[in-house]
Amino acid sequence: MRYLCRAMGNQYTKEVEAGTYLPLMEAFYTIQGEGFHKGAASYFIRVGGCDVGCHWCDVKESWDAEKHPPTSIDHIVEEAKKYSDTVVVTGGEPLMWNMSPLTSMLKERQMKIHIETSGAYPLSGEWDWICLSPKKTSCPKTKSTP
Ligand code: SF4
C-alpha cells in the first residue's frame, strides 16, 4: 500500500495511507446483480487500484490508482447515505487500502457494509458481508489488519 501511495504522487498521499481519502473510480446506486444479496438495492463504491492482473478482468480501467482522484471518505459516506442503507465496496481491489476509517464512518451511520474482494491483501475494516473471489494469480491472505 505504501508503494502505491507514493506512486500516486499527490498532496493526499498521507491521507490515502491513513484511509481517510481513497482513490474513487465511481460510485452509483443500483441493484446488486449477483451473489447472496442479488436483487438488493445498494450503493456501490468502486475504489481504484488493483495489481492482481486477472486477464479476464472486465474493469481494467480500475487498475491504475493514479487515474482515480483521492476522495475524502466524509464525502463518499455523505453521498452514500443519500441513496441507500447498504453499501457495496468493490474495485479494483479495495483491500489495497486501509478500509477501517471508511467502514467505521459508515457504521456510525448504521449502514450495512459489504465488500467484494479477491482476498489478495489482508483484511481491514468491519464488514457485514464479505464476498471473496480468490484469483489464481494471487492467493488470499489470512491475516487481518486493525
Ligand atoms: S482482482 Fe478483480 S479488479 Fe483486480 S484484476 Fe482481478 S478481476 Fe480485475
Backbone and ligand atoms as CSV (ligand in chain L), in Angstrom:
chain,resi,resn,atom,element,x,y,z
A,1,MET,N,N,0.827,-1.195,0.000
A,1,MET,CA,C,0.000,0.000,0.000
A,1,MET,C,C,0.868,1.255,0.000
A,2,ARG,N,N,1.952,1.231,0.779
A,2,ARG,CA,C,2.806,2.414,0.827
A,2,ARG,C,C,3.376,2.723,-0.559
A,3,TYR,N,N,3.775,1.675,-1.253
A,3,TYR,CA,C,4.320,1.884,-2.584
A,3,TYR,C,C,3.288,2.580,-3.478
A,4,LEU,N,N,2.068,2.098,-3.397
A,4,LEU,CA,C,1.019,2.677,-4.229
A,4,LEU,C,C,0.758,4.120,-3.866
A,5,CYS,N,N,0.764,4.402,-2.565
A,5,CYS,CA,C,0.505,5.777,-2.140
A,5,CYS,C,C,1.575,6.710,-2.685
A,6,ARG,N,N,2.830,6.265,-2.616
A,6,ARG,CA,C,3.906,7.101,-3.156
A,6,ARG,C,C,3.725,7.281,-4.651
A,7,ALA,N,N,3.317,6.170,-5.293
A,7,ALA,CA,C,3.150,6.224,-6.738
A,7,ALA,C,C,2.073,7.229,-7.133
A,8,MET,N,N,1.098,7.435,-6.230
A,8,MET,CA,C,0.038,8.386,-6.564
A,8,MET,C,C,0.589,9.805,-6.670
A,9,GLY,N,N,1.661,10.077,-5.911
A,9,GLY,CA,C,2.393,11.307,-6.061
A,9,GLY,C,C,1.563,12.572,-6.013
A,10,ASN,N,N,0.690,12.685,-5.086
A,10,ASN,CA,C,-0.097,13.906,-4.984
A,10,ASN,C,C,-0.174,14.356,-3.534
A,11,GLN,N,N,-0.855,15.456,-3.326
A,11,GLN,CA,C,-0.855,16.069,-1.998
A,11,GLN,C,C,-1.618,15.255,-0.966
A,12,TYR,N,N,-2.340,14.246,-1.381
A,12,TYR,CA,C,-3.150,13.473,-0.438
A,12,TYR,C,C,-2.513,12.141,-0.050
A,13,THR,N,N,-1.214,12.010,-0.292
A,13,THR,CA,C,-0.540,10.732,-0.020
A,13,THR,C,C,-0.764,10.257,1.416
A,14,LYS,N,N,-0.560,11.144,2.381
A,14,LYS,CA,C,-0.713,10.747,3.795
A,14,LYS,C,C,-2.152,10.357,4.096
A,15,GLU,N,N,-3.079,11.102,3.542
A,15,GLU,CA,C,-4.488,10.812,3.807
A,15,GLU,C,C,-4.894,9.463,3.203
A,16,VAL,N,N,-4.356,9.168,2.024
A,16,VAL,CA,C,-4.666,7.883,1.395
A,16,VAL,C,C,-4.054,6.743,2.204
A,17,GLU,N,N,-2.843,6.944,2.674
A,17,GLU,CA,C,-2.226,5.913,3.520
A,17,GLU,C,C,-3.045,5.677,4.780
A,18,ALA,N,N,-3.605,6.738,5.312
A,18,ALA,CA,C,-4.384,6.611,6.540
A,18,ALA,C,C,-5.792,6.075,6.278
A,19,GLY,N,N,-6.217,6.107,5.040
A,19,GLY,CA,C,-7.552,5.632,4.700
A,19,GLY,C,C,-8.640,6.687,4.840
A,20,THR,N,N,-8.253,7.928,5.061
A,20,THR,CA,C,-9.255,8.990,5.159
A,20,THR,C,C,-9.592,9.566,3.783
A,21,TYR,N,N,-8.757,9.296,2.821
A,21,TYR,CA,C,-9.049,9.560,1.413
A,21,TYR,C,C,-8.838,8.245,0.662
A,22,LEU,N,N,-9.642,8.026,-0.359
A,22,LEU,CA,C,-9.498,6.814,-1.167
A,22,LEU,C,C,-9.567,7.191,-2.646
A,23,PRO,N,N,-8.809,6.482,-3.496
A,23,PRO,CA,C,-8.903,6.757,-4.934
A,23,PRO,C,C,-10.244,6.244,-5.463
A,24,LEU,N,N,-11.147,7.166,-5.681
A,24,LEU,CA,C,-12.517,6.778,-6.049
A,24,LEU,C,C,-12.670,6.752,-7.563
A,25,MET,N,N,-13.006,5.595,-8.080
A,25,MET,CA,C,-13.228,5.468,-9.520
A,25,MET,C,C,-14.646,5.902,-9.883
A,26,GLU,N,N,-15.614,5.396,-9.132
A,26,GLU,CA,C,-17.007,5.762,-9.366
A,26,GLU,C,C,-17.838,5.312,-8.176
A,27,ALA,N,N,-19.026,5.888,-8.045
A,27,ALA,CA,C,-19.975,5.471,-7.014
A,27,ALA,C,C,-21.361,5.646,-7.601
A,28,PHE,N,N,-22.221,4.667,-7.348
A,28,PHE,CA,C,-23.535,4.712,-8.006
A,28,PHE,C,C,-24.525,3.828,-7.262
A,29,TYR,N,N,-25.776,4.192,-7.398
A,29,TYR,CA,C,-26.877,3.450,-6.775
A,29,TYR,C,C,-27.455,2.492,-7.806
A,30,THR,N,N,-27.550,1.219,-7.429
A,30,THR,CA,C,-28.038,0.235,-8.389
A,30,THR,C,C,-28.581,-0.978,-7.643
A,31,ILE,N,N,-28.888,-2.009,-8.392
A,31,ILE,CA,C,-29.344,-3.273,-7.828
A,31,ILE,C,C,-28.179,-4.261,-7.869
A,32,GLN,N,N,-27.888,-4.873,-6.738
A,32,GLN,CA,C,-26.855,-5.919,-6.734
A,32,GLN,C,C,-27.260,-7.018,-7.719
A,33,GLY,N,N,-26.362,-7.345,-8.624
A,33,GLY,CA,C,-26.726,-8.252,-9.706
A,33,GLY,C,C,-26.272,-9.684,-9.523
A,34,GLU,N,N,-25.575,-9.957,-8.418
A,34,GLU,CA,C,-25.053,-11.317,-8.276
A,34,GLU,C,C,-24.891,-11.670,-6.801
A,35,GLY,N,N,-24.742,-12.962,-6.544
A,35,GLY,CA,C,-24.439,-13.427,-5.200
A,35,GLY,C,C,-25.647,-13.507,-4.285
A,36,PHE,N,N,-25.375,-13.705,-2.993
A,36,PHE,CA,C,-26.414,-13.925,-1.990
A,36,PHE,C,C,-27.393,-12.763,-1.924
A,37,HIS,N,N,-26.895,-11.535,-2.111
A,37,HIS,CA,C,-27.744,-10.345,-1.997
A,37,HIS,C,C,-28.255,-9.856,-3.349
A,38,LYS,N,N,-28.264,-10.732,-4.306
A,38,LYS,CA,C,-28.778,-10.384,-5.637
A,38,LYS,C,C,-30.183,-9.797,-5.521
A,39,GLY,N,N,-30.394,-8.664,-6.186
A,39,GLY,CA,C,-31.701,-8.015,-6.164
A,39,GLY,C,C,-31.822,-6.912,-5.129
A,40,ALA,N,N,-30.829,-6.778,-4.247
A,40,ALA,CA,C,-30.896,-5.761,-3.198
A,40,ALA,C,C,-30.408,-4.413,-3.724
A,41,ALA,N,N,-31.202,-3.375,-3.458
A,41,ALA,CA,C,-30.782,-2.025,-3.822
A,41,ALA,C,C,-29.574,-1.638,-2.971
A,42,SER,N,N,-28.538,-1.157,-3.608
A,42,SER,CA,C,-27.279,-0.902,-2.902
A,42,SER,C,C,-26.549,0.276,-3.546
A,43,TYR,N,N,-25.736,0.928,-2.741
A,43,TYR,CA,C,-24.874,1.997,-3.250
A,43,TYR,C,C,-23.471,1.423,-3.401
A,44,PHE,N,N,-22.978,1.414,-4.623
A,44,PHE,CA,C,-21.669,0.839,-4.919
A,44,PHE,C,C,-20.588,1.912,-4.868
A,45,ILE,N,N,-19.518,1.584,-4.184
A,45,ILE,CA,C,-18.340,2.446,-4.132
A,45,ILE,C,C,-17.201,1.672,-4.784
A,46,ARG,N,N,-16.797,2.115,-5.960
A,46,ARG,CA,C,-15.721,1.404,-6.667
A,46,ARG,C,C,-14.398,2.140,-6.443
A,47,VAL,N,N,-13.520,1.474,-5.716
A,47,VAL,CA,C,-12.230,2.058,-5.362
A,47,VAL,C,C,-11.199,1.649,-6.407
A,48,GLY,N,N,-10.422,2.619,-6.878
A,48,GLY,CA,C,-9.402,2.342,-7.884
A,48,GLY,C,C,-8.173,1.676,-7.281
A,49,GLY,N,N,-7.429,0.977,-8.142
A,49,GLY,CA,C,-6.196,0.315,-7.740
A,49,GLY,C,C,-6.366,-1.190,-7.672
A,50,CYS,N,N,-5.597,-1.900,-8.494
A,50,CYS,CA,C,-5.540,-3.358,-8.407
A,50,CYS,C,C,-4.283,-3.828,-9.135
A,51,ASP,N,N,-3.532,-4.703,-8.480
A,51,ASP,CA,C,-2.331,-5.253,-9.119
A,51,ASP,C,C,-2.406,-6.774,-9.239
A,52,VAL,N,N,-3.607,-7.311,-9.161
A,52,VAL,CA,C,-3.771,-8.772,-9.237
A,52,VAL,C,C,-3.599,-9.246,-10.683
A,53,GLY,N,N,-4.116,-8.478,-11.620
A,53,GLY,CA,C,-3.807,-8.727,-13.027
A,53,GLY,C,C,-4.542,-9.877,-13.694
A,54,CYS,N,N,-5.808,-10.093,-13.340
A,54,CYS,CA,C,-6.589,-11.163,-13.984
A,54,CYS,C,C,-6.787,-10.827,-15.470
A,55,HIS,N,N,-6.456,-11.749,-16.355
A,55,HIS,CA,C,-6.541,-11.423,-17.785
A,55,HIS,C,C,-7.988,-11.252,-18.252
A,56,TRP,N,N,-8.935,-11.817,-17.497
A,56,TRP,CA,C,-10.352,-11.715,-17.873
A,56,TRP,C,C,-11.038,-10.489,-17.261
A,57,CYS,N,N,-10.292,-9.691,-16.505
A,57,CYS,CA,C,-10.881,-8.575,-15.761
A,57,CYS,C,C,-11.706,-7.678,-16.685
A,58,ASP,N,N,-12.924,-7.362,-16.245
A,58,ASP,CA,C,-13.787,-6.502,-17.049
A,58,ASP,C,C,-13.769,-5.056,-16.549
A,59,VAL,N,N,-12.845,-4.766,-15.647
A,59,VAL,CA,C,-12.744,-3.392,-15.160
A,59,VAL,C,C,-11.260,-2.990,-15.052
A,60,LYS,N,N,-10.550,-3.249,-16.130
A,60,LYS,CA,C,-9.107,-2.955,-16.150
A,60,LYS,C,C,-8.812,-1.470,-15.948
A,61,GLU,N,N,-9.772,-0.652,-16.291
A,61,GLU,CA,C,-9.566,0.785,-16.102
A,61,GLU,C,C,-9.462,1.156,-14.621
A,62,SER,N,N,-9.771,0.221,-13.756
A,62,SER,CA,C,-9.638,0.474,-12.318
A,62,SER,C,C,-8.202,0.274,-11.840
A,63,TRP,N,N,-7.375,-0.413,-12.585
A,63,TRP,CA,C,-6.092,-0.901,-12.077
A,63,TRP,C,C,-5.161,0.215,-11.612
A,64,ASP,N,N,-5.062,1.259,-12.390
A,64,ASP,CA,C,-4.111,2.332,-12.083
A,64,ASP,C,C,-4.741,3.327,-11.106
A,65,ALA,N,N,-4.322,3.236,-9.858
A,65,ALA,CA,C,-4.913,4.092,-8.822
A,65,ALA,C,C,-4.695,5.572,-9.111
A,66,GLU,N,N,-3.621,5.884,-9.809
A,66,GLU,CA,C,-3.322,7.296,-10.076
A,66,GLU,C,C,-4.366,7.960,-10.973
A,67,LYS,N,N,-5.130,7.157,-11.662
A,67,LYS,CA,C,-6.141,7.725,-12.558
A,67,LYS,C,C,-7.428,8.099,-11.829
A,68,HIS,N,N,-7.490,7.781,-10.535
A,68,HIS,CA,C,-8.731,7.980,-9.801
A,68,HIS,C,C,-8.495,8.955,-8.652
A,69,PRO,N,N,-9.269,9.993,-8.579
A,69,PRO,CA,C,-8.965,11.096,-7.655
A,69,PRO,C,C,-9.094,10.698,-6.187
A,70,PRO,N,N,-8.086,11.040,-5.392
A,70,PRO,CA,C,-8.229,10.840,-3.956
A,70,PRO,C,C,-9.452,11.615,-3.466
A,71,THR,N,N,-10.338,10.918,-2.799
A,71,THR,CA,C,-11.622,11.497,-2.405
A,71,THR,C,C,-11.832,11.266,-0.916
A,72,SER,N,N,-12.266,12.279,-0.209
A,72,SER,CA,C,-12.416,12.144,1.243
A,72,SER,C,C,-13.538,11.153,1.560
A,73,ILE,N,N,-13.309,10.362,2.596
A,73,ILE,CA,C,-14.345,9.397,2.972
A,73,ILE,C,C,-15.569,10.118,3.519
A,74,ASP,N,N,-15.407,11.322,4.060
A,74,ASP,CA,C,-16.574,12.097,4.500
A,74,ASP,C,C,-17.511,12.319,3.317
A,75,HIS,N,N,-16.939,12.722,2.212
A,75,HIS,CA,C,-17.755,12.960,1.012
A,75,HIS,C,C,-18.379,11.650,0.512
A,76,ILE,N,N,-17.590,10.595,0.480
A,76,ILE,CA,C,-18.099,9.303,-0.008
A,76,ILE,C,C,-19.283,8.849,0.847
A,77,VAL,N,N,-19.142,8.964,2.160
A,77,VAL,CA,C,-20.190,8.488,3.069
A,77,VAL,C,C,-21.452,9.361,2.964
A,78,GLU,N,N,-21.265,10.662,2.888
A,78,GLU,CA,C,-22.429,11.547,2.796
A,78,GLU,C,C,-23.212,11.273,1.509
A,79,GLU,N,N,-22.516,11.027,0.429
A,79,GLU,CA,C,-23.203,10.683,-0.825
A,79,GLU,C,C,-23.933,9.358,-0.698
A,80,ALA,N,N,-23.268,8.368,-0.119
A,80,ALA,CA,C,-23.874,7.038,0.024
A,80,ALA,C,C,-25.162,7.110,0.818
A,81,LYS,N,N,-25.140,7.887,1.888
A,81,LYS,CA,C,-26.293,7.958,2.796
A,81,LYS,C,C,-27.528,8.525,2.098
A,82,LYS,N,N,-27.310,9.295,1.044
A,82,LYS,CA,C,-28.447,9.876,0.312
A,82,LYS,C,C,-29.252,8.810,-0.427
A,83,TYR,N,N,-28.602,7.661,-0.704
A,83,TYR,CA,C,-29.208,6.689,-1.610
A,83,TYR,C,C,-29.656,5.392,-0.949
A,84,SER,N,N,-28.901,4.887,0.005
A,84,SER,CA,C,-29.187,3.535,0.491
A,84,SER,C,C,-28.587,3.320,1.864
A,85,ASP,N,N,-29.128,2.355,2.603
A,85,ASP,CA,C,-28.525,1.957,3.874
A,85,ASP,C,C,-27.578,0.779,3.692
A,86,THR,N,N,-27.435,0.343,2.444
A,86,THR,CA,C,-26.497,-0.751,2.160
A,86,THR,C,C,-25.464,-0.275,1.154
A,87,VAL,N,N,-24.208,-0.472,1.509
A,87,VAL,CA,C,-23.100,-0.062,0.657
A,87,VAL,C,C,-22.317,-1.310,0.240
A,88,VAL,N,N,-21.919,-1.348,-1.021
A,88,VAL,CA,C,-21.033,-2.410,-1.510
A,88,VAL,C,C,-19.730,-1.747,-1.940
A,89,VAL,N,N,-18.646,-2.106,-1.268
A,89,VAL,CA,C,-17.331,-1.578,-1.635
A,89,VAL,C,C,-16.672,-2.593,-2.570
A,90,THR,N,N,-16.312,-2.118,-3.756
A,90,THR,CA,C,-15.739,-3.004,-4.755
A,90,THR,C,C,-14.566,-2.305,-5.421
A,91,GLY,N,N,-14.030,-2.920,-6.471
A,91,GLY,CA,C,-12.875,-2.296,-7.113
A,91,GLY,C,C,-12.797,-2.712,-8.576
A,92,GLY,N,N,-11.529,-2.748,-9.012
A,92,GLY,CA,C,-10.282,-2.696,-8.250
A,92,GLY,C,C,-10.250,-3.729,-7.111
A,93,GLU,N,N,-9.205,-3.564,-6.325
A,93,GLU,CA,C,-9.077,-4.396,-5.130
A,93,GLU,C,C,-9.088,-3.469,-3.922
A,94,PRO,N,N,-10.253,-3.314,-3.284
A,94,PRO,CA,C,-10.371,-2.314,-2.216
A,94,PRO,C,C,-9.440,-2.549,-1.032
A,95,LEU,N,N,-9.035,-3.810,-0.814
A,95,LEU,CA,C,-8.192,-4.068,0.363
A,95,LEU,C,C,-6.732,-3.698,0.147
A,96,MET,N,N,-6.407,-3.115,-1.001
A,96,MET,CA,C,-5.095,-2.482,-1.134
A,96,MET,C,C,-5.005,-1.259,-0.231
A,97,TRP,N,N,-6.152,-0.786,0.221
A,97,TRP,CA,C,-6.210,0.441,1.015
A,97,TRP,C,C,-6.733,0.117,2.409
A,98,ASN,N,N,-6.489,1.045,3.315
A,98,ASN,CA,C,-6.968,0.884,4.689
A,98,ASN,C,C,-8.468,1.188,4.723
A,99,MET,N,N,-9.263,0.168,4.915
A,99,MET,CA,C,-10.712,0.324,4.877
A,99,MET,C,C,-11.320,0.640,6.253
A,100,SER,N,N,-10.482,0.665,7.289
A,100,SER,CA,C,-11.026,0.862,8.635
A,100,SER,C,C,-11.727,2.212,8.825
A,101,PRO,N,N,-11.115,3.327,8.402
A,101,PRO,CA,C,-11.821,4.611,8.594
A,101,PRO,C,C,-13.151,4.676,7.844
A,102,LEU,N,N,-13.174,4.194,6.612
A,102,LEU,CA,C,-14.425,4.244,5.845
A,102,LEU,C,C,-15.511,3.400,6.504
A,103,THR,N,N,-15.174,2.191,6.888
A,103,THR,CA,C,-16.221,1.328,7.460
A,103,THR,C,C,-16.659,1.835,8.834
A,104,SER,N,N,-15.748,2.423,9.598
A,104,SER,CA,C,-16.141,2.997,10.897
A,104,SER,C,C,-17.161,4.109,10.697
A,105,MET,N,N,-16.896,4.939,9.712
A,105,MET,CA,C,-17.798,6.067,9.449
A,105,MET,C,C,-19.156,5.575,8.959
A,106,LEU,N,N,-19.155,4.566,8.135
A,106,LEU,CA,C,-20.419,4.002,7.655
A,106,LEU,C,C,-21.183,3.349,8.808
A,107,LYS,N,N,-20.463,2.658,9.680
A,107,LYS,CA,C,-21.097,2.009,10.838
A,107,LYS,C,C,-21.728,3.034,11.772
A,108,GLU,N,N,-21.055,4.172,11.933
A,108,GLU,CA,C,-21.610,5.235,12.786
A,108,GLU,C,C,-22.971,5.685,12.277
A,109,ARG,N,N,-23.209,5.496,11.002
A,109,ARG,CA,C,-24.486,5.887,10.397
A,109,ARG,C,C,-25.413,4.691,10.217
A,110,GLN,N,N,-25.106,3.609,10.929
A,110,GLN,CA,C,-25.945,2.397,10.937
A,110,GLN,C,C,-26.135,1.803,9.544
A,111,MET,N,N,-25.125,1.887,8.733
A,111,MET,CA,C,-25.237,1.332,7.385
A,111,MET,C,C,-24.686,-0.089,7.329
A,112,LYS,N,N,-25.277,-0.914,6.460
A,112,LYS,CA,C,-24.774,-2.254,6.200
A,112,LYS,C,C,-23.660,-2.141,5.161
A,113,ILE,N,N,-22.567,-2.861,5.398
A,113,ILE,CA,C,-21.401,-2.692,4.528
A,113,ILE,C,C,-20.952,-4.045,3.988
A,114,HIS,N,N,-20.919,-4.144,2.683
A,114,HIS,CA,C,-20.458,-5.353,2.007
A,114,HIS,C,C,-19.168,-5.021,1.266
A,115,ILE,N,N,-18.351,-6.048,1.058
A,115,ILE,CA,C,-17.143,-5.862,0.253
A,115,ILE,C,C,-17.013,-7.002,-0.752
A,116,GLU,N,N,-16.511,-6.651,-1.913
A,116,GLU,CA,C,-16.159,-7.639,-2.931
A,116,GLU,C,C,-14.644,-7.587,-3.087
A,117,THR,N,N,-13.991,-8.708,-2.804
A,117,THR,CA,C,-12.525,-8.717,-2.790
A,117,THR,C,C,-11.963,-10.023,-3.331
A,118,SER,N,N,-10.756,-9.926,-3.866
A,118,SER,CA,C,-10.022,-11.126,-4.267
A,118,SER,C,C,-9.348,-11.777,-3.069
A,119,GLY,N,N,-9.225,-11.036,-1.969
A,119,GLY,CA,C,-8.524,-11.538,-0.791
A,119,GLY,C,C,-7.015,-11.474,-0.926
A,120,ALA,N,N,-6.535,-10.804,-1.949
A,120,ALA,CA,C,-5.090,-10.768,-2.185
A,120,ALA,C,C,-4.337,-9.908,-1.168
A,121,TYR,N,N,-5.069,-9.096,-0.417
A,121,TYR,CA,C,-4.461,-8.256,0.610
A,121,TYR,C,C,-5.118,-8.551,1.950
A,122,PRO,N,N,-4.411,-8.282,3.040
A,122,PRO,CA,C,-5.002,-8.519,4.360
A,122,PRO,C,C,-6.285,-7.720,4.558
A,123,LEU,N,N,-7.167,-8.298,5.329
A,123,LEU,CA,C,-8.462,-7.663,5.574
A,123,LEU,C,C,-8.315,-6.476,6.511
A,124,SER,N,N,-8.897,-5.363,6.138
A,124,SER,CA,C,-9.042,-4.228,7.049
A,124,SER,C,C,-10.496,-3.802,7.005
A,125,GLY,N,N,-10.951,-3.140,8.054
A,125,GLY,CA,C,-12.329,-2.681,8.102
A,125,GLY,C,C,-13.238,-3.681,8.784
A,126,GLU,N,N,-14.480,-3.236,8.982
A,126,GLU,CA,C,-15.512,-4.033,9.661
A,126,GLU,C,C,-16.663,-4.233,8.680
A,127,TRP,N,N,-16.993,-5.492,8.406
A,127,TRP,CA,C,-17.916,-5.794,7.313
A,127,TRP,C,C,-19.102,-6.619,7.776
A,128,ASP,N,N,-20.243,-6.376,7.156
A,128,ASP,CA,C,-21.420,-7.221,7.406
A,128,ASP,C,C,-21.452,-8.404,6.458
A,129,TRP,N,N,-20.805,-8.241,5.313
A,129,TRP,CA,C,-20.810,-9.314,4.321
A,129,TRP,C,C,-19.533,-9.224,3.493
A,130,ILE,N,N,-18.855,-10.369,3.380
A,130,ILE,CA,C,-17.632,-10.405,2.579
A,130,ILE,C,C,-17.838,-11.375,1.432
A,131,CYS,N,N,-17.750,-10.858,0.217
A,131,CYS,CA,C,-17.807,-11.703,-0.975
A,131,CYS,C,C,-16.361,-11.922,-1.436
A,132,LEU,N,N,-15.866,-13.128,-1.206
A,132,LEU,CA,C,-14.472,-13.449,-1.517
A,132,LEU,C,C,-14.403,-14.210,-2.828
A,133,SER,N,N,-13.641,-13.668,-3.757
A,133,SER,CA,C,-13.471,-14.300,-5.065
A,133,SER,C,C,-11.975,-14.487,-5.331
A,134,PRO,N,N,-11.411,-15.589,-4.850
A,134,PRO,CA,C,-9.955,-15.788,-4.974
A,134,PRO,C,C,-9.508,-15.876,-6.429
A,135,LYS,N,N,-8.306,-15.384,-6.689
A,135,LYS,CA,C,-7.731,-15.413,-8.033
A,135,LYS,C,C,-6.473,-16.280,-8.018
A,136,LYS,N,N,-6.256,-17.026,-9.081
A,136,LYS,CA,C,-5.122,-17.950,-9.094
A,136,LYS,C,C,-3.786,-17.227,-9.157
A,137,THR,N,N,-3.795,-15.957,-9.592
A,137,THR,CA,C,-2.536,-15.219,-9.688
A,137,THR,C,C,-2.077,-14.649,-8.350
A,138,SER,N,N,-2.969,-14.619,-7.348
A,138,SER,CA,C,-2.605,-14.041,-6.058
A,138,SER,C,C,-3.490,-14.662,-4.989
A,139,CYS,N,N,-2.932,-15.575,-4.225
A,139,CYS,CA,C,-3.734,-16.326,-3.249
A,139,CYS,C,C,-4.217,-15.408,-2.125
A,140,PRO,N,N,-5.375,-15.723,-1.525
A,140,PRO,CA,C,-5.899,-14.924,-0.418
A,140,PRO,C,C,-4.947,-14.887,0.769
A,141,LYS,N,N,-4.909,-13.739,1.427
A,141,LYS,CA,C,-4.130,-13.569,2.658
A,141,LYS,C,C,-5.009,-13.924,3.844
A,142,THR,N,N,-4.373,-14.467,4.875
A,142,THR,CA,C,-5.159,-14.950,6.003
A,142,THR,C,C,-5.215,-13.963,7.160
A,143,LYS,N,N,-4.268,-13.024,7.221
A,143,LYS,CA,C,-4.229,-12.112,8.368
A,143,LYS,C,C,-5.090,-10.888,8.111
A,144,SER,N,N,-5.659,-10.359,9.198
A,144,SER,CA,C,-6.372,-9.097,9.080
A,144,SER,C,C,-5.540,-8.017,9.752
A,145,THR,N,N,-5.805,-6.770,9.373
A,145,THR,CA,C,-5.111,-5.632,9.985
A,145,THR,C,C,-6.138,-4.776,10.684
A,146,PRO,N,N,-5.737,-4.087,11.765
A,146,PRO,CA,C,-6.711,-3.283,12.520
A,146,PRO,C,C,-7.260,-2.140,11.685
L,1,SF4,S1,S,-8.874,-8.839,-8.748
L,1,SF4,FE1,FE,-10.771,-8.029,-9.690
L,1,SF4,S2,S,-10.267,-5.916,-10.332
L,1,SF4,FE2,FE,-8.326,-6.990,-9.947
L,1,SF4,S3,S,-7.692,-7.780,-11.940
L,1,SF4,FE3,FE,-8.832,-9.428,-10.926
L,1,SF4,S4,S,-10.959,-9.190,-11.601
L,1,SF4,FE4,FE,-9.891,-7.246,-12.100
